[in-house]
Amino acid sequence: MDRIRIVDVTDAATLGLLPPCTDPAFDHRTCDYWEDADRGSKAHRPGWLKAPAPSGGPRRTSGFNPFAPDEPAGPAFNPFAPPGRSAVPNPLLDDAGTAVEENPFVPSRPTRPAGPGSDAPRKLALLSRGAGVVGSYAKVLLVDDGGDEQPVAYAQFGPLSAYPRALRTRELYPRLPQSPPPAVITCIATTAEARGRGLALQLVETVCADLAGRGFSAVEAYPEAATSPDATSAASPAFWLRAGFRVAVDDERFPVVRRELG
């Protein structure tokens, strides 16, 4: 029996696992269709797979004063502060700067990996906006059919606020529940060779469990009706019904499907 592994997209290595889109003109690794309501594109753009070139000149903070002389980095010397301590010590920190005790007014959260850094490829930066807070916005499903593990399915998801095109779509249907805002699955795609094995359904189930664990009460998707599977990464309404969703807006071209998360 094939072994299945599902991984979060968190760095350049896992970004490289994204399977190719069935339409060669599109590319999951460079798509920003959902992240930009006006200019987002699904196009294949190889240049986006490289880290952005560093900008010229030193990076300045928001408080830079062009009329002040250059100063060395770090805070200015305070003659009134005791040696090795700040002028106003923090009672919750010891001399080494370590927290003395947990703040009882702030609930503890599981530690999540930090984002990939400012030199990450554009798509990785988009998928990592929730890193350190809620986690990645993408997962890849890999299948090992005898020692050769291959990525065969991809899902992109996250909070509604992360996807302006989804926000615009929802504005067309004011009868949809507005509060609390749902999570969304913007992309679910399987390679042509791996279709018909229920792998995308398994991936959606894992995504829904993840989103429920992040505190979302519902998740929506925006399929394209009467469209070839090779021409869309939003799947068909029939697929989402098999995945436990219901039709929330029965539009003949752009329906909305929704699943409550328990």
Stockholm file with secondary structure:
# STOCKHOLM 1.0

chainA/1-262         MDRIRIVDVTDAATLGLLPPCTDPAFDHRTCDYWEDADRGSKAHRPGWLKAPAPSGGPRRTSGFNPFAPDEPAGPAFNPFAPPGRSAVPNPLLDDAGTAVEENPFVPSRPTRPAGPGSDAPRKLALLSRGAGVVGSYAKVLLVDDGGDEQPVAYAQFGPLSAYPRALRTRELYPRLPQSPPPAVITCIATTAEARGRGLALQLVETVCADLAGRGFSAVEAYPEAATSPDATSAASPAFWLRAGFRVAVDDERFPVVRRELG
#=GR chainA/1-262 SS CCEEEEEECCSHHHHTTCCCCSSTTBCTTTCCTTTCTTTCCCBCCGGGGSCCCCCSSCCCCTTCCTTSCCCCSSCCCCTTSCTTSCSSCCTTBCTTSCBSSCCTTSCCCCCCCCCCCTTSCHHHHHHTTTTTTTCCSEEEEEEESSSCEEEEEEEEEEEGGGCHHHHHHHHTCTTSCCSSCCEEEEEEEECGGGTTSSHHHHHHHHHHHHHHHTTCSEEEECCCTTCCGGGCSSCCHHHHHHTTCEEEECCSSSCEEEEECC
#=GC SS_cons         CCEEEEEECCSHHHHTTCCCCSSTTBCTTTCCTTTCTTTCCCBCCGGGGSCCCCCSSCCCCTTCCTTSCCCCSSCCCCTTSCTTSCSSCCTTBCTTSCBSSCCTTSCCCCCCCCCCCTTSCHHHHHHTTTTTTTCCSEEEEEEESSSCEEEEEEEEEEEGGGCHHHHHHHHTCTTSCCSSCCEEEEEEEECGGGTTSSHHHHHHHHHHHHHHHTTCSEEEECCCTTCCGGGCSSCCHHHHHHTTCEEEECCSSSCEEEEECC
//
